[in-house]
């Protein structure tokens, strides 16, 4: 097993561990879940960088990375609901909008290309950072506030970008930094992918 694959597997393993901690320890699990969340994000950053350095950044590996990301963040979201159901209920409309857009991204990509989306776009990376801040606030301090709403706004923007990338691309491909880069690909031009932005 390559190191990038091991990092992805590590993040996938964290998902049930996070849920189990929330179920068994309840509020006492908050610190542990936040720590695991940060470890998961670090593994997400490193797997793509290392894969590119080792020249093994294949479509299969990147698809595995994308699916694991979704499972990982979904587990954190469910754990938050388990710990603070009232907090999630109070912000349910915004959460439903983001979940609906995530489903739309996959649905559109499946219709167009028969595969799930796997863009690893720059705006999605920024959304991941705002998610980290929001969940730190939600889980660690039982507070939504500006970190939560920043994540929602960034989530809307990044999902619109992902949908546009999927609509603009002439054929399925992975690691497309932005809609502009998708347009360049459509025009038959080569794009430059920065290893740090496609982790």
BALOBA-1460 file (C-alpha; in Angstrom, 3 decimals):
// residues 199
<rec num="1" residu="x" x="0.000" y="0.000" z="0.000"/>
<rec num="2" residu="x" x="1.361" y="3.408" z="-0.989"/>
<rec num="3" residu="x" x="1.610" y="6.213" z="1.560"/>
<rec num="4" residu="x" x="-1.158" y="8.316" z="-0.099"/>
<rec num="5" residu="x" x="-3.477" y="5.295" z="-0.048"/>
<rec num="6" residu="x" x="-2.625" y="4.686" z="3.603"/>
<rec num="7" residu="x" x="-3.446" y="8.321" z="4.441"/>
<rec num="8" residu="x" x="-6.800" y="8.019" z="2.687"/>
<rec num="9" residu="x" x="-7.504" y="4.751" z="4.505"/>
<rec num="10" residu="x" x="-6.589" y="6.454" z="7.790"/>
<rec num="11" residu="x" x="-9.137" y="9.201" z="7.141"/>
<rec num="12" residu="x" x="-11.773" y="6.629" z="6.224"/>
<rec num="13" residu="x" x="-11.035" y="4.753" z="9.462"/>
<rec num="14" residu="x" x="-11.535" y="7.961" z="11.452"/>
<rec num="15" residu="x" x="-15.165" y="8.298" z="10.312"/>
<rec num="16" residu="x" x="-16.629" y="5.376" z="12.345"/>
<rec num="17" residu="x" x="-14.261" y="6.148" z="15.225"/>
<rec num="18" residu="x" x="-15.646" y="9.691" z="15.434"/>
<rec num="19" residu="x" x="-19.226" y="8.413" z="15.400"/>
<rec num="20" residu="x" x="-18.426" y="5.793" z="18.035"/>
<rec num="21" residu="x" x="-16.820" y="8.381" z="20.290"/>
<rec num="22" residu="x" x="-19.826" y="10.680" z="19.993"/>
<rec num="23" residu="x" x="-22.177" y="7.794" z="20.797"/>
<rec num="24" residu="x" x="-20.238" y="6.327" z="23.729"/>
<rec num="25" residu="x" x="-18.704" y="9.377" z="25.365"/>
<rec num="26" residu="x" x="-21.190" y="12.038" z="24.266"/>
<rec num="27" residu="x" x="-19.975" y="15.497" z="25.333"/>
<rec num="28" residu="x" x="-16.793" y="14.099" z="26.825"/>
<rec num="29" residu="x" x="-15.762" y="13.162" z="23.280"/>
<rec num="30" residu="x" x="-15.610" y="16.759" z="22.067"/>
<rec num="31" residu="x" x="-11.854" y="17.254" z="22.418"/>
<rec num="32" residu="x" x="-11.071" y="13.861" z="20.900"/>
<rec num="33" residu="x" x="-13.331" y="14.490" z="17.910"/>
<rec num="34" residu="x" x="-11.798" y="17.901" z="17.248"/>
<rec num="35" residu="x" x="-8.287" y="16.403" z="17.400"/>
<rec num="36" residu="x" x="-9.254" y="13.608" z="14.997"/>
<rec num="37" residu="x" x="-10.838" y="16.172" z="12.691"/>
<rec num="38" residu="x" x="-7.553" y="18.087" z="12.461"/>
<rec num="39" residu="x" x="-5.602" y="14.874" z="11.913"/>
<rec num="40" residu="x" x="-8.036" y="13.968" z="9.136"/>
<rec num="41" residu="x" x="-7.548" y="17.326" z="7.430"/>
<rec num="42" residu="x" x="-3.760" y="16.987" z="7.649"/>
<rec num="43" residu="x" x="-3.977" y="13.540" z="6.039"/>
<rec num="44" residu="x" x="-6.174" y="15.031" z="3.298"/>
<rec num="45" residu="x" x="-3.601" y="17.714" z="2.543"/>
<rec num="46" residu="x" x="-0.683" y="15.299" z="2.535"/>
<rec num="47" residu="x" x="-2.134" y="12.470" z="0.444"/>
<rec num="48" residu="x" x="-2.520" y="14.572" z="-2.702"/>
<rec num="49" residu="x" x="0.853" y="16.307" z="-2.324"/>
<rec num="50" residu="x" x="2.697" y="13.023" z="-1.774"/>
<rec num="51" residu="x" x="0.835" y="11.326" z="-4.635"/>
<rec num="52" residu="x" x="1.959" y="14.058" z="-7.012"/>
<rec num="53" residu="x" x="5.544" y="13.950" z="-5.746"/>
<rec num="54" residu="x" x="5.575" y="10.171" z="-6.266"/>
<rec num="55" residu="x" x="3.826" y="10.516" z="-9.631"/>
<rec num="56" residu="x" x="1.005" y="8.166" z="-8.594"/>
<rec num="57" residu="x" x="-1.859" y="10.666" z="-8.636"/>
<rec num="58" residu="x" x="-4.157" y="8.435" z="-10.676"/>
<rec num="59" residu="x" x="-7.862" y="8.963" z="-11.332"/>
<rec num="60" residu="x" x="-8.651" y="5.948" z="-9.135"/>
<rec num="61" residu="x" x="-6.683" y="7.374" z="-6.214"/>
<rec num="62" residu="x" x="-8.239" y="10.810" z="-6.569"/>
<rec num="63" residu="x" x="-11.757" y="9.351" z="-6.742"/>
<rec num="64" residu="x" x="-11.027" y="7.351" z="-3.611"/>
<rec num="65" residu="x" x="-9.826" y="10.556" z="-1.952"/>
<rec num="66" residu="x" x="-13.007" y="12.453" z="-2.902"/>
<rec num="67" residu="x" x="-15.349" y="9.743" z="-1.643"/>
<rec num="68" residu="x" x="-13.402" y="9.448" z="1.602"/>
<rec num="69" residu="x" x="-13.581" y="13.218" z="2.098"/>
<rec num="70" residu="x" x="-17.361" y="13.093" z="1.794"/>
<rec num="71" residu="x" x="-17.652" y="10.221" z="4.297"/>
<rec num="72" residu="x" x="-15.228" y="11.891" z="6.701"/>
<rec num="73" residu="x" x="-17.001" y="15.261" z="6.802"/>
<rec num="74" residu="x" x="-20.418" y="13.615" z="6.891"/>
<rec num="75" residu="x" x="-19.367" y="11.639" z="9.973"/>
<rec num="76" residu="x" x="-18.300" y="14.863" z="11.673"/>
<rec num="77" residu="x" x="-21.627" y="16.440" z="10.779"/>
<rec num="78" residu="x" x="-23.552" y="13.475" z="12.192"/>
<rec num="79" residu="x" x="-21.395" y="13.505" z="15.326"/>
<rec num="80" residu="x" x="-22.226" y="17.189" z="15.781"/>
<rec num="81" residu="x" x="-25.926" y="16.368" z="15.486"/>
<rec num="82" residu="x" x="-25.515" y="13.578" z="18.061"/>
<rec num="83" residu="x" x="-23.850" y="15.966" z="20.504"/>
<rec num="84" residu="x" x="-25.939" y="19.092" z="19.851"/>
<rec num="85" residu="x" x="-29.237" y="18.188" z="18.152"/>
<rec num="86" residu="x" x="-30.828" y="21.536" z="19.047"/>
<rec num="87" residu="x" x="-27.963" y="23.449" z="17.459"/>
<rec num="88" residu="x" x="-28.326" y="21.481" z="14.232"/>
<rec num="89" residu="x" x="-32.119" y="21.870" z="14.304"/>
<rec num="90" residu="x" x="-31.822" y="25.643" z="14.659"/>
<rec num="91" residu="x" x="-29.649" y="25.783" z="11.528"/>
<rec num="92" residu="x" x="-31.390" y="23.026" z="9.592"/>
<rec num="93" residu="x" x="-32.396" y="25.129" z="6.575"/>
<rec num="94" residu="x" x="-28.833" y="26.199" z="5.759"/>
<rec num="95" residu="x" x="-27.595" y="22.644" z="6.306"/>
<rec num="96" residu="x" x="-30.267" y="21.222" z="3.995"/>
<rec num="97" residu="x" x="-29.313" y="23.692" z="1.270"/>
<rec num="98" residu="x" x="-25.670" y="22.621" z="1.401"/>
<rec num="99" residu="x" x="-26.568" y="18.921" z="1.428"/>
<rec num="100" residu="x" x="-28.907" y="19.475" z="-1.537"/>
<rec num="101" residu="x" x="-26.145" y="21.192" z="-3.502"/>
<rec num="102" residu="x" x="-23.735" y="18.355" z="-2.687"/>
<rec num="103" residu="x" x="-26.261" y="15.863" z="-4.037"/>
<rec num="104" residu="x" x="-26.760" y="18.071" z="-7.105"/>
<rec num="105" residu="x" x="-23.004" y="18.055" z="-7.801"/>
<rec num="106" residu="x" x="-22.931" y="14.268" z="-7.840"/>
<rec num="107" residu="x" x="-26.193" y="13.970" z="-9.771"/>
<rec num="108" residu="x" x="-25.080" y="16.337" z="-12.543"/>
<rec num="109" residu="x" x="-21.698" y="14.623" z="-12.862"/>
<rec num="110" residu="x" x="-23.300" y="11.175" z="-13.013"/>
<rec num="111" residu="x" x="-25.697" y="12.332" z="-15.731"/>
<rec num="112" residu="x" x="-22.947" y="13.968" z="-17.801"/>
<rec num="113" residu="x" x="-20.091" y="11.508" z="-17.385"/>
<rec num="114" residu="x" x="-21.391" y="8.445" z="-15.552"/>
<rec num="115" residu="x" x="-18.932" y="9.167" z="-12.727"/>
<rec num="116" residu="x" x="-19.037" y="11.158" z="-9.535"/>
<rec num="117" residu="x" x="-17.438" y="14.587" z="-9.406"/>
<rec num="118" residu="x" x="-13.752" y="14.664" z="-8.491"/>
<rec num="119" residu="x" x="-12.585" y="18.228" z="-9.129"/>
<rec num="120" residu="x" x="-10.593" y="18.981" z="-5.953"/>
<rec num="121" residu="x" x="-11.158" y="22.617" z="-6.867"/>
<rec num="122" residu="x" x="-9.438" y="25.524" z="-5.144"/>
<rec num="123" residu="x" x="-12.710" y="26.908" z="-3.748"/>
<rec num="124" residu="x" x="-13.511" y="23.477" z="-2.320"/>
<rec num="125" residu="x" x="-10.203" y="23.597" z="-0.459"/>
<rec num="126" residu="x" x="-11.167" y="26.961" z="0.997"/>
<rec num="127" residu="x" x="-14.529" y="25.507" z="1.983"/>
<rec num="128" residu="x" x="-12.716" y="22.705" z="3.781"/>
<rec num="129" residu="x" x="-10.837" y="25.268" z="5.848"/>
<rec num="130" residu="x" x="-14.058" y="27.091" z="6.775"/>
<rec num="131" residu="x" x="-15.640" y="23.738" z="7.650"/>
<rec num="132" residu="x" x="-12.754" y="23.037" z="9.992"/>
<rec num="133" residu="x" x="-13.287" y="26.389" z="11.722"/>
<rec num="134" residu="x" x="-17.064" y="25.917" z="11.864"/>
<rec num="135" residu="x" x="-16.921" y="22.403" z="13.320"/>
<rec num="136" residu="x" x="-14.290" y="23.502" z="15.831"/>
<rec num="137" residu="x" x="-16.757" y="26.127" z="16.989"/>
<rec num="138" residu="x" x="-19.774" y="23.793" z="16.853"/>
<rec num="139" residu="x" x="-18.228" y="20.767" z="18.544"/>
<rec num="140" residu="x" x="-15.722" y="22.497" z="20.770"/>
<rec num="141" residu="x" x="-17.845" y="25.401" z="21.975"/>
<rec num="142" residu="x" x="-21.472" y="24.565" z="21.092"/>
<rec num="143" residu="x" x="-21.560" y="27.745" z="19.027"/>
<rec num="144" residu="x" x="-22.564" y="28.391" z="15.424"/>
<rec num="145" residu="x" x="-22.251" y="32.143" z="14.852"/>
<rec num="146" residu="x" x="-20.035" y="33.605" z="12.152"/>
<rec num="147" residu="x" x="-17.839" y="30.487" z="11.686"/>
<rec num="148" residu="x" x="-20.920" y="28.449" z="10.728"/>
<rec num="149" residu="x" x="-22.341" y="31.072" z="8.383"/>
<rec num="150" residu="x" x="-18.944" y="31.638" z="6.773"/>
<rec num="151" residu="x" x="-18.794" y="27.898" z="6.047"/>
<rec num="152" residu="x" x="-22.299" y="27.991" z="4.585"/>
<rec num="153" residu="x" x="-21.477" y="30.914" z="2.293"/>
<rec num="154" residu="x" x="-18.202" y="29.314" z="1.205"/>
<rec num="155" residu="x" x="-20.044" y="26.037" z="0.695"/>
<rec num="156" residu="x" x="-22.565" y="27.689" z="-1.630"/>
<rec num="157" residu="x" x="-19.821" y="29.367" z="-3.650"/>
<rec num="158" residu="x" x="-17.691" y="26.228" z="-3.926"/>
<rec num="159" residu="x" x="-20.636" y="24.048" z="-4.943"/>
<rec num="160" residu="x" x="-21.646" y="26.495" z="-7.669"/>
<rec num="161" residu="x" x="-18.047" y="26.359" z="-8.904"/>
<rec num="162" residu="x" x="-18.077" y="22.540" z="-8.908"/>
<rec num="163" residu="x" x="-21.345" y="22.442" z="-10.834"/>
<rec num="164" residu="x" x="-20.018" y="24.915" z="-13.417"/>
<rec num="165" residu="x" x="-16.804" y="22.894" z="-13.762"/>
<rec num="166" residu="x" x="-18.842" y="19.769" z="-14.459"/>
<rec num="167" residu="x" x="-21.007" y="21.577" z="-17.022"/>
<rec num="168" residu="x" x="-18.041" y="23.187" z="-18.802"/>
<rec num="169" residu="x" x="-15.709" y="20.171" z="-18.979"/>
<rec num="170" residu="x" x="-15.912" y="18.345" z="-22.328"/>
<rec num="171" residu="x" x="-15.176" y="15.009" z="-20.637"/>
<rec num="172" residu="x" x="-14.657" y="13.693" z="-17.114"/>
<rec num="173" residu="x" x="-11.331" y="14.489" z="-15.524"/>
<rec num="174" residu="x" x="-10.017" y="14.962" z="-12.006"/>
<rec num="175" residu="x" x="-8.174" y="17.794" z="-10.257"/>
<rec num="176" residu="x" x="-9.629" y="20.841" z="-12.005"/>
<rec num="177" residu="x" x="-8.774" y="23.957" z="-9.938"/>
<rec num="178" residu="x" x="-11.625" y="26.195" z="-11.118"/>
<rec num="179" residu="x" x="-14.296" y="26.895" z="-13.713"/>
<rec num="180" residu="x" x="-11.725" y="28.952" z="-15.598"/>
<rec num="181" residu="x" x="-9.419" y="25.938" z="-15.804"/>
<rec num="182" residu="x" x="-12.331" y="23.800" z="-17.000"/>
<rec num="183" residu="x" x="-12.896" y="26.349" z="-19.767"/>
<rec num="184" residu="x" x="-9.205" y="26.133" z="-20.729"/>
<rec num="185" residu="x" x="-9.496" y="22.334" z="-20.903"/>
<rec num="186" residu="x" x="-12.577" y="22.712" z="-23.099"/>
<rec num="187" residu="x" x="-10.524" y="24.913" z="-25.432"/>
<rec num="188" residu="x" x="-7.897" y="22.186" z="-25.651"/>
<rec num="189" residu="x" x="-5.318" y="24.020" z="-23.596"/>
<rec num="190" residu="x" x="-3.107" y="22.497" z="-20.931"/>
<rec num="191" residu="x" x="-3.532" y="23.623" z="-17.336"/>
<rec num="192" residu="x" x="-1.051" y="23.753" z="-14.523"/>
<rec num="193" residu="x" x="-2.032" y="21.989" z="-11.306"/>
<rec num="194" residu="x" x="-0.232" y="23.163" z="-8.190"/>
<rec num="195" residu="x" x="0.523" y="20.293" z="-5.805"/>
<rec num="196" residu="x" x="-0.435" y="22.346" z="-2.739"/>
<rec num="197" residu="x" x="-3.830" y="23.259" z="-4.191"/>
<rec num="198" residu="x" x="-4.685" y="19.729" z="-5.234"/>
<rec num="199" residu="x" x="-4.039" y="17.820" z="-2.043"/>
